[in-house]
Amino acid sequence: MSQDLPLAKSKMKKPSIYLKTFSLMLSVGLVMSASAMAIAGFKPNSSSQNHQKPSETLFAGNKGLRFRNRRIRASRWRTPGFSRGSGMCYGEKVEVTPLVPETSEKNTVPVEVTVQPNPTFLVYVGETQAKEAEFALLSQDKGIVYHETVSLNKTPGIVMFTLPEPMTEEEELLKESEKYQWVFSLSCEEGGDASGNLTVEGWVERVSPETELAQKLANASEREKPAIFAEYGFWMDATGRLAQLRQDSDDPQVQENWQSALNFAGLDQLIEEPLVSHSGSTVEINADN
């Protein structure tokens, strides 16, 4: 089942013409939401303040991961014009679903929490004629921190984006205690016109791991880390690491843990979906943000 998801990474001094178009599209949508967000501010998510009760087990027979007190921050209002679930692309209905746990509040998305400087983002894309998709990470002042264009094929499945691993603290794209918006856009128009793209979004915040967690991760194998992340409630980190393990092996335990994670998040319908490879990726990083 092993598949390679090559990501070509390169530093860019100037944004490409396509990135400018994409940036303009994002800026228009985000500026439109600025006044609404200023009025509404942070709308607290009850589930984020009253953490979910510890789950003894997700499956009978003590199988699967055990998620305790999932770490999320207060929810953000969804940006006007941004969709979730399914939409029209090239005249056909296409399902595009971010792999983030469900929230009971309408028109909001939870701010997922990670302890990693380069977490993994997952988006399910159904069958589509679109040949490309874009992923962008935005700072709170709407600056583009990271941008990546990926090639798609017609096979429905989960697309995986992992931020570049920083070599130094200065290269870290996610700064601790700062919130970032991530945007996935399915290219649905010819000629670079971004107005008809199908777009979904999410929010992420990086936090410093407590000493005990950091020690456990330092001494753990890659296969052991998802269970540790789950134990401390970091759903995003557990699921991202499981996705990478699924890519590299057919280990039944990995698949079972993957099932636990998606079941816990209310994403049962995506458990059997494959990770789809993409090639010819173009990555642009704005180190100034």
N, C-alpha and C positions, 0 to 999 in steps of 0.2 A: 504493500500500500504506500510505500515511501514515494514521496513526490518532492521535487525541489521547487522552492519558490524564490528564484533569483531576484535580488533587489540590487540594481546598480546604483551605487551611492557616489555622488560627486558634489563638491562645493561649487556654487555658482556665484559670481560676483554681481551679475545683473540678471533680473528675472526674464524669462523668455516671453515672447509675445503672447503665447497661450496662457502663461501664468498671469500676465497682466489682465487678460480678459477674464480669467477665473477670479482674480483678486477683485476686479471691478464688480463682478456678479455678487461675490460674497459681501463686499463693502455695502452695496445697495441694500441687500437683505438685512445685514446686521445694523446698519444705521437706522433703518426703519424700525427696528426693535428697540433701539436705545432708549427712546422716551418711555416706552411701555415698561421696560425693565427698571428705569429710574423710578417710576411711580410704584411699581409692584415690588421692586427690590428682590431680595431673596424670599421666596415663598417656602417656608419650612415644610419639609416632608415628614409627616408623623413617623414614618417607618425609619427615617434617618436619625430621629432624636430618641425614639423608643426602639432600640435595636430589636430585631427579631429574636425570639427565644432560641436558645441553643437546640439544635436538632440532634437527637441521640443517634439516629441513623436515617439514611434516606431509602434504604432497602432492607427487606427482611434478611435475617441471617448475618447482620453486621457487615454488609458489603457496601462498597462505594465510599465516597468522601463524606466527611462530617463537617458541615459548615456551621460555624458559630458566630453569632453577632456580626453579620455582614457589615463591612465598613462602607458607608456612603456619607456624603455630605448633603446638606439641604439641596432640594431640587432647584433647577433653573427653569424659567419659562421657555417654552419652545419658541424658536424664532419664527415670526410670521412668514409664510410661504415655504417653510421647510416641511417636508412630508415624512411619514413613517409608514412602513408596511408595504403598500403597493401603489403603483401609479402608472401613468401612460408613458411609453417610450417607443418611438417609431410606430405609433398607432396601435400598440399592443400593451395589454396590462402586464406589468412586470412586478414581481415581489422583491423588495429590497428591505432587509431587516437587520438592524444592528444587533449584535449579540450582547445585549445588556439586560439585566433583570427587569421584569415588569414593574411598573409603579401604578398605584391605584389612583393617582392624581392625573387628571386630563391636562393636556397641553403643557406638561412638564417633563423634564428628563432628569434622573438622578445624577449627581456628580460622583462618579466612581472614584475610588481611592486606590492608589498604587504605592508600593514602596520601591519600585524599580525606576531607574532613570530612562530605561528604554522598554516600556511595556508593549504588549501586543494588542492590536485592535482587530476585531473580527466582524465581518459583515456578510450576511447571506444574500446572494444574488440569484434570482431565478433565471429561467431561460430567457434570453434577450438577444436582439439583433445588435445591441450596442457592442462596440469593439474595444472601448476604453472606459476606464473609470479613473477618478482622481480622489486622492486623499489629502487633506490639508489639516494642519494643526495650527490653531490661532491663539494668540495671547489675549488677555482680557481687554487690551486696548485695540484689538482687531488686527494686529500685525500678523502676517503669515510667518510662523516659526519654521514650518516644515511643509513641503509639498511633494507629492509623488504621483506620477501617472503610471497606470498599469494596463497591460493588455488583458482582455477577457476572451474566453472562448464560449461556445454555445452551451457548455455543460453547466447545469445549475450546481451551485455549491457555495462553500464559505471561502471568502477571500480574506487573507491574513496580511496585516501590516505590522511590522515590528520596527520601532524607531531605531536609528543607528546607535550602536553601543558606543558611549563616549569613552575616549582614552584619558581625558582629563576633566576636572570639574568645570573648566571653562567651556568644554564642548557639550555639556549637558543641555539638552533641549527643554526638559522639564525641570524647572526650579522648584525646590521644596516650598510647600505652603502657598503655591500659586495655582489658580484654576485656569484650565485651558479648554477651549472648545475644539472638538474635532469634527470634520465634515467629510462625508463620502458622497461623491457626485457621479452619477451614471451619465455618460455623454450620450445624449439622445438627439442631437442635432448635427447636421453636416456643416462643415466650414468653420468650426470653432465657435458657433453661436451657443452660448451657455444658458440662454434664457429658457430653453425647454428641457434642461437637464433634470433628472430625478435625483433628489438629494435627501439624505438622512444625516442625523447628527448625534453627538453625545458630548459629555463633559467629563473631565478627568482632573484629579488633583494628586500630586505626589506628596507623600508624608515621610517623615523619618521613621524607620522601623525601631521598635523598642529593642533594648539590648538582648533580651532573651530570644526574640525572633531572629535578629541578626546573627546570633551565635548558631542557632539551629540551621539557618540557611547556609552559613559558611561551612558547616560540617556535613551537609546533605548532598546526595547525588541528585542529578537532574530529575530522575524518576521519583525521588522522595519529596521534592519541593512542592508539587501541587497539594499534597496532603497537609504540609506545614502551612501553606498560604490559606488553605481552607480552615484549618484549626484556628487561625487568627482572624478569620473573617474577610480575607482579601480575595473576593470572588474573581475580580478581573485578572489578578496575577495567577491564580490557580488555573483559570480557564485558558489564559494565554499560553501558559507553560504546557498544559495538556494538549493544546492544538499543535504545538511544536513536536511533542512526543508522538502524536497521531501521525504527523507527517513522516516521521522517521521509523516507525515500527508498527507491527500488527499485534502488539502486546494486549491480550484480553483484559488485563487489569487497567491499562490505560483507557481502553474503550469503556470499561465499566465506570471508571472515575469521570470520564467525559459525560456519560449518561447521567451520573449523579449531579454534576454541575449544571447541566442544562435543565434537568428536571427541577432542581432547586430554584432556577431562575424563571420557570414557566416557559421554557423554550423546547418543550418535548418534541415538537414537530420537526426540529432541526437536528435531532440526535444522530440520525443515520446519514445526514448530508455529508458528502466528501469535502475535503479541502481541495480547492481547485488551484492549479498552478497558473502562474502568469509569467510571461517573458517580455523582454524588451522594455523593462521598466525605466522610467526617467525620474530621478530624485533631485529636488532642489531644496537646499537648506539655507535659511537666512540666519546666520549666526549672530546678527545684531540684536535679535529679539530674544 
